[in-house]
Amino acid sequence: MSTDSNKPAHTLNRRDLLTVGAGLAVAASVGGMRKAAAGAAAHVLPPLPYADNALAPVLSANTLGFHYGKHHAGYVAKLNELVAGTEFADSTLEDIVKATAGKADKAPIFNNAAQIWNHTFYWHSLRPNGGGEPPAALKQKIDEAFGSVDKLKADLLAAATGQFGSGWAWLVKDGDTLAVMKTPNAELPLTSGKTPLLTIDVWEHAYYLDYQNLRADYVNAVLAKLINWEFAAKNLGV
């Protein structure tokens, strides 16, 4: 794996790249991954937005190597296998997620599609030298909804550590306000009409190599040093 922090750890042909824009265009691009060219796989693994060692020491290159290179890549490969020759073969990722949510007979397709979406969103919810104070406009919204940034962090920690088993903790826009929610397994806010702003992955593969069973330590470190407030602000449109 790369040790040059100025170069991405994994590269793909330019035609295969997931286009990541500002604001909700980020989420839209996550959902919009589809066939890149004739004969290509329907969905491709988007590149990490930073080198695999760029989040160290909070998250090691070893963790990102397994998490991204094995788990995230595995969901992409499995989804392509599951949708080949079906009505979802040419659908965008987000369309697949919405069309299969809550349908027991489509659970394998939903789980793999949603996990691709969730993981891509998660990578952008983190950044090297993150944490600190949110941008002023986002901070105002946080203060209105939670009272303070510290209270939001406490709520995210509670959601992340309170999620029994695998899942996700989210900051979302719910109507006219901000809220924290947790989802199990591959579930995500999109299917309940909420707008995701950022997420923290609490599947064990996200942290176990670095933190073992200390999920709270992982979440606190992410909130202090990696969380990408600018990404949340763009998704909120402020």
Secondary structure as UniProt FT lines:
FT   TURN            5..6
FT   HELIX           14..16
FT   HELIX           24..31
FT   TURN            38..39
FT   TURN            52..58
FT   HELIX           61..66
FT   HELIX           67..72
FT   HELIX           73..83
FT   TURN            84..85
FT   TURN            87..90
FT   HELIX           93..100
FT   TURN            101..102
FT   HELIX           104..106
FT   HELIX           107..125
FT   TURN            128..129
FT   HELIX           136..146
FT   HELIX           149..162
FT   STRAND          167..174
FT   TURN            175..176
FT   STRAND          177..184
FT   TURN            185..186
FT   HELIX           189..192
FT   STRAND          195..201
FT   HELIX           204..206
FT   HELIX           208..211
FT   TURN            212..213
FT   HELIX           215..225
FT   HELIX           229..236
//
